[in-house]
Amino acid sequence: MNSLPANRYAIFACLAIFGLAADLVSKNVVFAQLGSPAGSTGWLIDSWLKFRLFTTFNEGALWGFGQGLTSLFAVFSIAAAAGVIYWLFVAKAAKSLWLTISLALVMAGTLGNLFDRFGLHGLSGPDGEVRLAVRDFLHFRFGTFDWAVFNVADILLVVGAIMLGLQSLMPDPAQAKASSDKEPPGDVATQAA
């Protein structure tokens, strides 16, 4: 059986589109309300755990690694999106609902941050040039430890990656069935006992 369940295309498309929309709308609303960069609401949760909305641009990757390498990360994002499409629909991984959902989340996060890396948000820096950087705005602090500022696309990417990691720990049902089919039947005398 080489065909994919028809609903996998719809599930993938709906989750990817919804995730992308949630990311872009949340960025647009927060940046329009607070300005950029360094617009802040002040601490909305103010205890050992602190939370605020704080606008910033990230020209690198997660936790600010690779600052100034926006073009390189854009290329990685394009390759990741192409890889997701290939894995799901050419290599037929969409037979698994779990993989379909996890890769839809990865796709949504990838496209959301890619939108920003191309500067399609239209926000400019002090020099008047469009910022080729990801818009981040969710800021948590745990005691004295500041977590990296992130966005909805980052949440989607991390959840999708965790799901992929969990998938790698699960036994493949097709392989388990194939190996059980190959096991020779036990000793007839043992079975009769």
N, C-alpha and C positions, 0 to 999 in steps of 0.2 A: 504494500500500500504506500504509494508515493505522494498522494495528494494531502493537502493540509485541510483541516477543518475550516470551512468558509468563515466562521465567526472569528477566527484568529486575526484576520486582516482588520476586521472592524474593531476588535478589542484593542489591538495594537494602535490603530489610527486614533481611536477615541481617547485612549490614555495619553498618547504622545501629544495630541492637540490640546487636550484639557490641561496637562502639565505645563506645556509651553505657554498657554494663555495665562495660567495662574502665575507663572514666573514673570512674564512681561507686564501683566497688569499690576502686580504687586510692586514691581520696580518703578513703573511709571507713576503710580499713586504716591508712593513714599517719597520719591525724588521730587515730584511736583509740590508736595506739601512741605517738605523739609529743606529743599534746595540741595545744592551739592558743591563741593564735598563738605563733609563735617557738619551737616545738619543733624540735629539731635532732638529727641523728645524729652531728654532727661530720663532718669531711671523710672520705668513703669513698674518694675518689681525691684524693691530696694531692701534686701536683707543679705544673708550670706550669698544667696543666689540673686544676681542682679540681671535685669534685662532692659534694653532700650532699643529704639530704632535710631540708627546712626549711619548716615550716608557716606559712602567712600567708594573709591575706584580701585580695582585690583588689576594691574597690568601683568600679573603672573598667574600662578595656579593656586591650588588650595594652600591656605596659610601663608599666602604671599610669596611662595617659592617661585623663583624664576622671573622676578620683576623685569619688565622691559622686553620680555620674550613673547609678546602678544601674538605676533605672526606665527611663531612656532606652535603655540598652543592652538591657534586657529586651524593650522594644518592637521594637528593631532585630532581636533574635534571633527573635522571633515572625514578623516580616516576612520574615526570611531563610528560616525554615523553610517558610513558606507559598510563598515564591518558588521554593524547591527543588522542592516537590511540584508546583507549577504547571509549571515548566520541564520536569521529567522526564516527567510523566504527562499533562498537558493539551497542552503544546506538543510532546510526543512526542520530547524529547531522549533518552529512554531507549533509543532505537534504537542509540545509541552506548554500548557497554559501558564505554568509558573515562569518559564523562560520568556514567554510572550509578554507577560506583565512586567517582569524585571527589566527586559530590554526596552520596553516602551518607556519606562521611567528613565532609564539611561538616555534614551533618545531625546526625551523632552528636556532633560537637564542639559544635555550637550547642545541642543539647538538654542536653548535660552541663553546660555553663556556665549555661544558662537555669534548670536545676534548682537550682543554687546561688543565682542571682540572686533567685529566688523564696523563698529561705530554707528550702527543703524539706529541707536537711541537718539542720536543727534546732539548730545550734550558736549559742550566744548570746555577746554581747559582755559587757564589764564591767558594763554597765547592766542586764543580764538580758534585753535585747531580742534576738530572733533576728537573726543577722547576714544581711543581704541582700547577700551578697558571694560571689565565686567563691573556692573553696579552691584554693590553689596550693601546690606542695611540691617541685618539681624545681628545684634551684639549681646553676648552673654558674658557675665563675669562670675566665677566661682571662687568666693573668698577674695584672694588677691590675684587669682589667675584669670587673665583675659583670654577668652576663647576667640579664635579668628572670626572676624565679621564675615557673614555669609549671606546667601539668598535662597530663594525657593528652588532654583535650579540645582544648587549644591545639595539640598535636601533630597531631591529626586535622584541625583547621581549616587549619593551615599546609600539610600534605601535600595536602589537598583543593584548596586555593587554588593551590598549585604545579602540580598536575595540570590545573586549569582554565587556568592560564596557558600551559602546554605545549600544551593542546588548541587554544588560540587561534592558536598558531603553525603548527599542522598544516593542510595543505590539506584542504578539505572534499571527500571522495570523490564525493559527488553532484554538486557543482559542477564538479569536474574532468572527470567523465564527460560532463556536459551540454555543457561547452565543447568537448570533443574530438569529440562527436557533431555539433556545429554547424560544425566546420571543413570547408571545401569540399575535395574531393579535389584533389590536386596536378595539374599539367599532365600530360596523357596521355603526351606525348612524353617528359617527364622521368621518368615512372614506368616507361616501357618501357625506358629506358636502363640 
